[in-house]
Amino acid sequence: MTTRGKVLIAIILLVGLYFGINKLTSSNLLFKKADTPSVLLTSIELPAATGSSGINTVVPLAPLPGAAPIGKGTPITWEVMAWNSQMAGMLANGGPRTTTGSAMAANGLNMQIVRQDDVSKMQADLVKNAVDLSNNPATPGLIVSIMGDGLPGFSAVQTELKKAGTQLQIIPYSVGKSFGEDKLMGPKEWLDNPKLALGKTVACYLRDGDQNIALKWCSDNGLKVNPDETTYDPQAVNFMAASDFLVAAEKYILGKPESRDKIVDGKNTGVKVDVVADAVATWTPGDVNIAKQKGGLVSIVSTKDYSNQMPNIMVTTKRWYDAHPKEVEGIILAHSVAGDQVKSHPEALARAADISADVYGDKDKPGAYWLKYYKGVAEADRDGNVVELGGSKVFNFADNLALFGLNEGGTNIYASVYKAFGDVQSKLYPKELPSYVPLADMLDLAPLQKLQAQYKGKAVAPAETQKFAAGDEIRRNVSQRAWNIEFNSGKSTFTSSAEKELNSLFDDLVVAGSLKVAVHGHTDNSGDPQANQQLSEDRAMSVRRWLEAKSSSAFPEGRVQVYAHGATEPLVSNATAKGKAKNRRVEIVLGN
């Protein structure tokens, strides 16, 4: 080889080494039952996923935390459900109590992590902590982790907190999210024909995240829902109340019937019927228990589809939050460091799983169990059906900037999630939740923005971003429904009244962030067929452009596809003005 060739190879190797090193270093007790007729939900629009680019960001492996409790630092209790989205928090703490060498210890915190699956108990504990802090400011603070889409319902505790002289406050950082773990499980036939769910009953913990999955699926597929868990409507999807997500699974496994009053067209028929759980909304290990102990249900839709629906949101009291700005910042920093570690290194993830096993305390579920279902698997149930089980993700600092809309060109994804499900819960349960606390009253992004400014110009591991191939067609429909988006007559411009419907559509699609969006334009049969074909395309394109202009991060290139049908697919006859109006529509199909 010539000297020139050797020099060229050396330069290539040095450049590769340079960029490699750069990459390495930069890288329900508050609720009463409703007496309400069944409802057809017009929309539950969710934020778009920021998903996965398929590229793993590698940061250097840090020393894993020790096993010995630290014994010093600001004391605080963190109540958590058994939920794999908290892997980064587990590693950050080092154990059920903060250990030596952990990220929490490095930030001056001494945290006790306690399992608490009962949401109403979390609410009661927050109120008690608020009172205790009022009497003694040195009382250890309390943080509880809940499903982000369930916070509007959870915010009903605000009334009791105000009596104690404080209110709810969100820690402005999410440790992770459900990504398939939370799901609606139902008979396989529902996948091809959602209408088969009418007259069936879903067991779940009401007015919280898992029920929200079922409600969104019903909304997206035009299925009426019966919000009253004490009655049965054969023309709607019904619900069976469970005290927590594991009991919801047991309702299906045991098959114990409940006697209900039969309701038809909103009226009590005077007939009693026995109702069993035909389906379940739950999460791991509830989904695993169903598959292993009984079988017969598959994943109909999950947070892998509605990928922005369920971030893990930590809430505390404003009383503690305002008095401990340094500790709030420390919690964010500790979780940020641990998030990068868990995302990048199998050793860190395995350690986090072992800590999870210690915290959750199920003797038959070692760290390997939580690790397996954190990643998510497809397994055969007792009937031989292949079922998707588990699935969560951890967040790092950049993921949080994306979640709260602080990234360049971003949108506050969590704000869309919160509003989408706050609106639907208020609609279904007006007596129990006539209103919900405005997000701005609980969310202070200043600590996150302060740290963002400090990191500006420095290497920060990037957030995961969803990539969509523009040419890929939707192969599996998750939902399909028509939207009443009004256009000016004969034009592709929106009327002034279209804005509200477009904003609802935006929120809904943001929640379902990992799904592709197909916008189908339709017209009535008035006028020239060729002109109608073009008009339907122009109107569908107007919807696409509006979504992409509102948020380039939520609607990246390739996510939204446009289809024009002209007048070829009427819903009803065009013989009347009313029929023509129904046929002038935009249909949205979600799928992958």
N, C-alpha and C positions, 0 to 999 in steps of 0.2 A: 504493500500500500504506500502511496506517495506521502510525503510530509504534509502536503496541503490537505490530503484526505484525512489524515490523522487529526490535524488541527480542527477541521470542520466537525468531525465526530466529537472531539472534546468540547467544542462550543455547544453542540446540540445537547450533550450530557449535562453541561453546566446550566444551560437554560432550563432543562427539564428539572434538575435538582432545585434550582432557584424557585420555580413555580410550585414545585412539590412542597418545599419548606414553607412558602407563603401560604399555601392551602392549609397545611398542617397547623400553622400558628394563627390563622385568621378565622380558621374555620369556627195534720188533719183534725188535730183536735180543735182547731180554730174554725173549722167548717161545719156547717149543718147540712143535712141532705136537702137537695133541691126538689121542688115540686113543679117541674117544668116540662112542657111538651118537647118531643123530639125535634132536633134542629138540623137543618142542612147548612153546614158551615160554608160560607162563600169563599173564604180563602184563609190559609195559614201559610204565608209566604216567608221563606227562610233565607238566610244569607248564603251566598255562594262560598264554596269551600276554597281554601287556599292550598289544600291537598299536598301532594308529594311530587317533586320533580324527578324522582328516581335517582337523585344524586345524594349520597351520604356525606354530610359535612363532618370532617374529622377534626376534633380538638385533642390536644395532648391528654393522655390519661393522667389524672391527678391521683395522689394517694387516697385510697379508700378510707372511710372513717373507721375509727377504732370501736371497740365494743363497750368500753367503760363509760358510764354516765359522767358528764362534765361536772355537775355539782355546783355550777355557778352560772351567772347570767340572768337576764330579765326573764322571770317565769311567765309562761303562757301555755294554755291548753288549746289543742287543736282537735276538734271532734270531726271524725270522718266516717263515711259509710265504707263498707267493703267494696272498693272501686279502684280498678287498676290505673285510672288516670292519675293517681297520686304517686306513681313510682318515683318521680323526681323529688317529691316531698319526703318520701321515705329515705332516700339516699341522703338528702340534705340534712336530715336529723340524725342519721346513723343508727337509730333504734327507736323503740317506743318512747324513750326519753333521750334528749340530746346527748351525743357521745363526744368523746375527745376526738379531735381531728376532723370533725364534721363541718359542713358549711354553716350550719346554724350556730355552732360554737364559735366559729371564726367571726361571726357577726354579733356576738354578745348575747345570744338568745339561749334560753333553757326551756325547751318545749316538750310537753307531754302530749303524745298522740293517743287518742282514745277512740275506739270504734263505737259508733252510734248510728244504727240503721233507722231509727225512729225520728222522722222529721219533726213531729210535734214535740218530742222531747228536746230536740235541738232548740226549737223556738222557746220552750220553757226555760231551758238552761241559759239562753241569752238574756232573757228577762231577769232571771235571778242574778246573773253576773252583773247586769246593769245596776241592780239594787245594791249588791255587795260593793261594787266600785264606788257608788255614791257614799256609802257608809265608811269605806276604807279604800282610798285611792291606791294603796299598795297591794290590793287584791290582784292575783294573777288574771290577766285578760283571757278572753275566750274567743276563738275563731271557729266557725263551723264551715264545712265545705258542702255545697249542695249543687244539684244540676242547674246550670245557668238558666235554662228555659223554665225552670220551676220557681225562680226567684219572684216573679210577680205574685204567685200564690203565697209563697213564703212571706212576702212583705206584709201580709195581714197581721203579722206580729208587731208591726209598727205602732198600732194602737196601744198595746201593753207597754212597749218601750217608752212611748211618750209619757205615759203615766209615771214611769220611772225617771223621767227627765232627760231622755236621750232618744236616739233613733238608730236605724240600721245604717251601716257603712260598709262599702265593698273594699276589700284589699285590692288595689288596682293591678292585679297580676293573677293569671290563671296558670295552674301547674300542669294542665293537660286537658284532654277531652276524651269522650267516648267516641270510638271509631269502629262501630259494629257491635260492641258489647251490649248496648241497650237496643232492644228490638221488639217488634210485634211478631209473635210466633203464631201461626195459624195453619189450617189445613192447606196442603200443597195446591189444591184446586183454586184457592184465592189468588194465586199468582197470575193465572190466566183469566180469571173472571172475578174481579173484586166484588161484584154484586152478590156473590154467594155468601158474603159476610152479613148481608141483611138478615135480621132475625136471629143472629148469633150473639154470643156474649163473650166479652173480653175481660179476664180477671187482671186487675192491676191496682197499684196504689194510686188513688184518685188525686186529681188536681196537682200533678207533678210531671216530671220529665217523661216517664215511660208512657203514661196516658197520652201525653202530647204527641208522641210518635204515632200512636193509633189515630188520634184526632186529625193530624196532618194528612195521613194516608187516606182517611175517610173524606176529608175536605178535597184533596187532590183528585179523588175518583168520584166525586158527586154522591157520596153515601150519607144519608141522614143518620144522626146519632141521637141516642136517648140519654140525656144527662142525669136522669133520675135512676140511681142504682137500686131503688126499691121496686121498680116496675119493669114490665117487659113489653116491648113494642116489636111486633113481628116485621114491621116495615123499616126498622132502623137497626143500627149496631148498638148493642146494649153493653153495660159495664157491670162488673162484679167487684165490690170493694174488698181490698186486702189491706192489712195493717202494715205490710212492707213488701218489698220485691220478692223475698223468698216465700212468703205466705201466698203471694199471687201464683207462683209456680205450683205450690201445694194444692191450691184450689182445683187446678186442672188435673194434677196427678191423682188426687183422691176421688175426684168426680162427685163430690157431695152436692146434691141439688138444693136450690133455694126456692121457696114458694113466693111467687110474685103475682101482683095484679096485672092482668093483660090490658094494654092500652092500644086503642086503634084510633087514628086521626085525632090524637090528643084527648080522647075520652076514655074513661074507665069502663070496661065492658062488664065488670062484675064477675069475670071469670078468673079463677086461680090457675096458674100454670107452674110446673116445676122447671127450673132453669139450671143448667150446669155450665161450667166454664168450657167454651169451645175453643178459646184462644187465650193467649197470655201476653201481656207486655211486661217485660222483666229485663234483668241483666245478670251477668255472671256473679255467683254460681247458679242463679235461677234457671238460666237457659240450659246449663249443663245438667242440672237435676232433671229437667223435663226430658231431655234426650236420653239420659241413662236409665231413668226410673220408669218411664212410660212410653215415650216416643210419640209419633203421629203428627208432630207439628214441625214446620220448617220456618225459616226466617222469611217473612213476607216483606218487611222493610226494616231498615236499621239505621243507626247513626253513621254507618259507612255510606249510605245514600244521602241522608240528611246530615252531612258531615260537619256543619257549623252549628248544629242545634244545641249541642250539649257540652259546652266548656265547663270545667270544674271552677266554680266561683266561690271564693272565700269571703264570708261576711263576718263582721264583728259589730260592736257598738261604737257610735261616734264618740262616746265618752272616752273609751280606751284609745281609739284611733287618734283623736286630737292630742291626747296626752303623751303619745309615744311615736312621734314622727321618725325618730332614729330607728326604732324597732321595725316600723313598717318598711322602711328602706332596707333594713337588714334581711327581712323576710324575702323581699323581692330579689336581692342580690344572691342570697343562699339558694333560692329556687332556680335562679338563672344559671348559676354554676352547675348545679346538679342536673338541670335539664340538658345542658350540653353533654355532660358525662353519660347520662343514660341513653341519649340518642346516638352517641358515638362509640360506646365501648360495651361489649357483651359482659365484661366483668362487672361494670358498674350496674348494668341492668339486673344481672343475677343477684348482686348484693341487695339491690332495692327490693327484689322479689322476696328474698329471705327476710328482710325487715318487715315487709308487708305481712308475711305469714306470722311473725311475732305479734304485730299490732292487731291483726284480725282474729287471731286466737283459735282458728278451727284446727283441731288436732289432726284431722284427716286431710288437711290441705297444706302441704309444705311449700317452700318457696318455689319448687319446680312447677307446682300447680298454677300459682299466680303468674309465673313467667310464661307458661304455655298459653294461658288464656289472655295475657296481655298482648301477645303477638297475634292471637286469633288463629283458629284452626277450622278445618272442615272435617267432620267425623260422621260416621253412620250412627243413627239412633237405634233404639231397640227394634224398630220396624224396618230397618235397613235404609231409611231415607238419609241422604247426605244433608247435614245441617251445619250452617256456619255458626260457630260458637266463639264468644269473647271478642277482643279487639279494642285496644285503646292506644292513645298516643300521649307522649309528654310534650310540654312546650318549653322553649327557651325564651330568651329575652326578645329576640326578633319576632318570634311567633306572637308574642304579646303585643308588640307594636302593630302587627297586622290585625290582630283580633280587635284592638281598640281604635283602629284607623289612624295610627300615628306614623305609619309608613308612607313613603312617597306615593301619591295617587291613590291612597287607600280609603276605605270606608269603615266606619265603626260597625263591624260585623255584629258585635254583641248587642249594640243598640237595636239593630233590626230584629235579632232573636228575641230580645226582651219585649219589644212592642208586639211582635207577631203573636206570641203566646199569652201576653197580658191581655190583649184584645179578645182572644178566643175564650180564655177562662172567664173573663168578665161577661162575655155573651152567654156562655153556657150556665154560669152560676152567678146571676146578678144579685141574689140575696146574700150569698156568702162573700162575693168579691165584687161589690158594686163599682169599685175603682181599685187601682193598684198604685203603689208609690212611684212617682216619676223617677226614671233612672238617674236623672241629673241630681236628684236629692240625695242619692246614695253613692254616686261614683265620682271620685276626685282623681283625675288623671295626673295631677301635678307631680306626685312622686315619680311616676313612670317617665314623665316628660323631663324631669330634672336629671334622671339617670341617662335618658336618651341624649340630652345635651352634653353630659360628661363623656359619653361614648362617641360623640360625633367626631368623625375623622379617624377613629380607631377601628381596628379589625374586630368585627362582631360576627359570630356565626349566623348565617342567613336563616330566614324563616323558610319552611317548606312552602313551595308554590305548586299549585295545580296546573298541569299542562294538558291541553286538549288538542287533539289532532283534527284539523279543520275538515279533512275529508272523511272522517269516520262517521258512519251512520249510527243512530241509536238502535241497538240490537235487542235490548230488553226494556220495555216500557214499565216505569214505576207508577206513572200516573198520567192522566189526560183530562183536561177540562177547558171549557170555553170561558173567556174573559170578556166582560162588557166594557171594552175600551172604545169610547166614542170618537169617531172621526168626523170632520166637516164633510158635508155632503159632496160626494164625487171626488174627494181629495184624500191625501195621505197625511194631512195635518190633524193634530188632535184638537178636540173641543176643549173649552175651559174646564168642563166637568170631568175630563179624562184623567186629570192629575192624581186624584185620590185613588183611582183604580190602578194607575201605573205605580204609585208608591206602594200599594199593597202587593202588587206583583213583584216589585223589587225586593221587598222584605222576604217574601216567600221564597224567591229564587236564591237569595243570599244564604238562607238556612240550608238549602239542598245543594251545598257548594260543590260536591264532587260529581254531580249529575250534569250531563249535557242538556241543553235547552233547545227544543225545536219549536219555532214560532210558525204556525200555519195560518195563512191569511185566506179568508173566505168573503165572498160578496153575495148579494141576491142576484136575481136573473134580469134586473132592469138594464137596458142598454146593450151595447155591443159585447159579445162574448170575449173577443180579444182584448178590448179595453178593460173588461172586468178582471181578466187574468192579470194584466199589468197592475191594475189598481190593488188587487189582493197582494201582489208582491211588494208594491210600494208601501202598503200599510204594515205588512210584516217587517219590512226593513226599517220602518220608522220606529217600531217597538224595539228592534235590535239596537238601533243607533241610540235611542233614549237610554236603554240599560247600560250600554258601554260608555256613554258620556257621563252617566251618573257615577259609575265606579269601574275604572279600568282594571282594578285588582280583582273585583268580584266577577267581572265578565271579561276574562282575558281572551285573546284571539283564539278562535276555534271553538269556544264554548257554545255560542248561540248560532243555530242554523236557521235558515229561512226557507219556507216552502209556500208556493202560491197555487191555489186551487180554483180561483175565480168563482164561478157559480156552479161548479161541477159536483159539489158535495153538500147539498142543502140538508139542514137538520129537520126542517119541516117544509110544508108546501109554501111556495111563493105566491099563492093565490090571494093572500091578504096582506095588508100593511104590517100587521103584527108578525106574520110569518116571515116577511122580508126582513124585518128588524132582527129577528132571531138568527137569520142566515148571514147577516152582516156581522161577522165575528172574527176574533183571533183566538185560536186554540193553542194551548201550551202543552207540550208533551215533555215529560222529564224521563230520562233513562240513561243507560250506559251501554 
